[in-house]
Amino acid sequence: MKNPLRLSPEPVDATIESAAAHAEDISNAFRDLQIVLPADAVVRRDEPMARRTTLRVGGPADLYVEPGSENALASTLEIAHLRGLPVFLLGRGSNLLVRDGGIRGIVVSLAHPRFSKVEISDGRITAGAGARLKGIAHEARRAGIGGLEFFEGIPGSLGGALRMNAGAMGSWTFDAVDRLRCMSRSGEILDLPACEVPVEYRSCPLLATHIALGAVLRGRPDDADAIRARMEQFSNKRWTSQPSQPSAGCTFKNPLPTLPAGRLIDELGLKGTRVGDAMVSDVHGNFFVNLGQATAADMLGLIEAVRTRAREARGVELETEVEIVGEDA
Ligand SMILES: Cc1cc2nc3c(=O)[nH]c(=O)nc-3n(C[C@H](O)[C@H](O)[C@H](O)COP(=O)(O)OP(=O)(O)OC[C@H]3O[C@@H](n4cnc5c(N)ncnc54)[C@H](O)[C@@H]3O)c2cc1C
């Protein structure tokens, strides 16, 4: 006779089996990566994402890889494909909310120095995807190239800024892009003029499927002191209008050009609202800050509370600008 308490044993067994199969794929991929990638690559297991995001929350990535060349990146993609593992590109983690269970598969970062070079010749800046935006802004200033001052206060890498078409102070990233170099998920390299790359507000859709390797950036000749003055002006504006606690920048996209999400949240009286150690900043309503011990679950709870309030009080559907990735704990 059937045991009446064991109504559906199969799904539990299936879950255990698939977890074991996944663990085996990870072990095999880890071994493959160690064998195939040159010694200058970083390959780690169970890398905590809280350490690699500005919000300081999130569980571990199964595998974390910093390839040291385009060939090593292509090999990483091939191994991921052979082992059936997803690949997630990580920049400086300044627009990410990683859930507490972490990220399954391989997290690839182009933080290796070979992907972070910034070279200037004939008024053109060639920068790798791993280069920090702040570094690019300062190199451009030193070379007397204006127009990239808005990069100064965005705490991301060029790769993340290209994917997000990050913008500030009336400019966005693709205003300054001349050419984009990227790699398909099958390792093919494309070198495209910017006019052939469609972009929109806070997104370059091509880079949802391709990996940005770098770009040629353009500005206009300008006096280094004038550039410095504009950078200081932008920087002062940030210091007085943005919180200093860990955050991922603006949580929501502006629902309308005439309705900034921060103003809406302020008008709803939600500044200072808390879920655990996650709080709507009292300086800027669209920045959600980590007061120290926040979990991703706290952050997600706060996001949902604010979205619900905006919907009920004003009929506005808020869409996150912060990208939410990974699995629940
Ligand atoms: C204090 C603060 C202020 C901020 N101010 C601004 C601002 O003024 N304007 C603004 O637009 N943003 C702002 N941000 C958000 C963030 O800095 C930008 O979106 C930035 O461009 C993200 O870059 P990242 O390298 O950190 O990317 P990540 O956050 O690591 O990743 C963002 C996305 O880019 C993808 N990605 C990363 N690298 C690559 C690559 N090489 N190829 C393809 N995809 C890739 C990731 O998979 C992910 O989808 C701010 C954030 C903070 C914390």
The ligand as an ORCA input file, in Angstrom:
! r2SCAN-3c Opt
* xyz 0 1
  C      26.727     56.311     -6.156
  C      26.275     55.900     -7.530
  C      26.021     56.870     -8.478
  C      25.600     56.504     -9.764
  N      25.344     57.482    -10.669
  C      24.928     57.139    -11.905
  C      24.665     58.147    -12.880
  O      24.811     59.335    -12.649
  N      24.226     57.754    -14.102
  C      24.060     56.430    -14.416
  O      23.663     56.128    -15.556
  N      24.313     55.462    -13.509
  C      24.739     55.777    -12.280
  N      24.989     54.794    -11.367
  C      24.767     53.377    -11.733
  C      26.001     52.671    -12.324
  O      27.194     53.249    -11.831
  C      26.004     52.680    -13.852
  O      24.883     52.027    -14.384
  C      27.277     52.011    -14.403
  O      27.346     52.205    -15.783
  C      27.327     50.502    -14.132
  O      28.626     50.060    -14.457
  P      29.276     48.805    -13.733
  O      30.598     48.600    -14.347
  O      29.251     48.954    -12.276
  O      28.294     47.658    -14.227
  P      27.588     46.519    -13.351
  O      26.713     47.147    -12.325
  O      28.581     45.545    -12.887
  O      26.684     45.842    -14.478
  C      25.597     46.561    -15.043
  C      25.121     45.803    -16.284
  O      26.146     45.857    -17.271
  C      26.465     44.527    -17.696
  N      27.888     44.537    -18.054
  C      28.949     44.857    -17.278
  N      30.088     44.776    -17.987
  C      29.729     44.389    -19.241
  C      30.439     44.126    -20.434
  N      31.758     44.222    -20.496
  N      29.733     43.749    -21.526
  C      28.386     43.620    -21.495
  N      27.660     43.845    -20.393
  C      28.320     44.228    -19.285
  C      26.144     43.650    -16.515
  O      25.933     42.312    -16.910
  C      24.866     44.315    -16.044
  O      23.810     43.903    -16.877
  C      25.430     55.130    -10.083
  C      25.705     54.159     -9.122
  C      26.121     54.538     -7.862
  C      26.429     53.451     -6.845
*
